[in-house]
């Protein structure tokens, strides 16, 4: 996934108009950036109401500190940084309740239904394992794995070095490997037969 | 490439060497057929499948619109409290107050003036009436 595509000049002009109080420019800015902000917040928090609040809070921080934005950096990279920091702050608060996909265990279901349930269950386990990662590992992992950003971009977004991000990602994925592949045997029978050379490392 | 490097890149970019940076993929080429490397690649491929399968996410368009509307409301409300707006409003309020004070001063002056005139008229009128009364009194003739 690429960053929002708009030329640097157009980006600067839009920021100028937003700062002058042009509501139409602000609305366009939201159309461009709200979808990815919601996606990242939802992946980080797994709670729609919390994600909405975080996006609103992050957007207002963006607007209030817009004068400090340096055009040398892409606006979206800078916005990612604000969103990630806001989300990390929010995950440190204990009130988040993760909502899972519910289903009725007593219901009679066919083969397709059974497969769907197993897929949902596996998805829940994957996200539970991602949730259990330390928050910076989780943020780096989501930006790299699911948002498709490069190491360099993630480093800029998280105000860190590429080496540090690389280290976060390696630790995150090893954590997931340990958490998921030891639990995966029930869902993927072949998994139990796989050699596990690095299981338990890191 | 060391085993450690190999493992790190395997973890970062998955088991598919085509996703690796070209220089790293070339260095890893000699390693991929070793048994431990094949075992790792198999496990990482399995992990990648699990992660990719869990990655799709759907955004609710209605909620997205509501979120945008709320942000826009906050932005418009915040506009009211911008320094420029506050200075403008302050100046307008100050001008209104000044105008009100000036009007009240004018009006006080007129009331005072009016009262003064009334008093003069009254006083003058009284004096004139009194004089007329005196003048109209019959003159007593002395014996």
Interface residues (C-beta under 8 A of the other chain):
Chain A: X21 X23 X26 X27 X30 X31 X34 X35 X38 X39 X42 X43 X48 X52 X55 X56 X59 X60 X63 X64 X119 X122 X123 X126 X127 X145 X146 X151 X166 X169 X170 X173 X174 X176 X177 X180 X181 X184 X188 X190 X191 X194 X195 X196 X197 X198 X199
Chain B: X7 X8 X11 X12 X36 X39 X40 X42 X43 X44 X46 X47 X50 X51 X53 X54 X55 X57 X59 X60 X63 X64 X66 X67 X68 X70 X71 X72 X74 X75 X76 X78 X79 X82
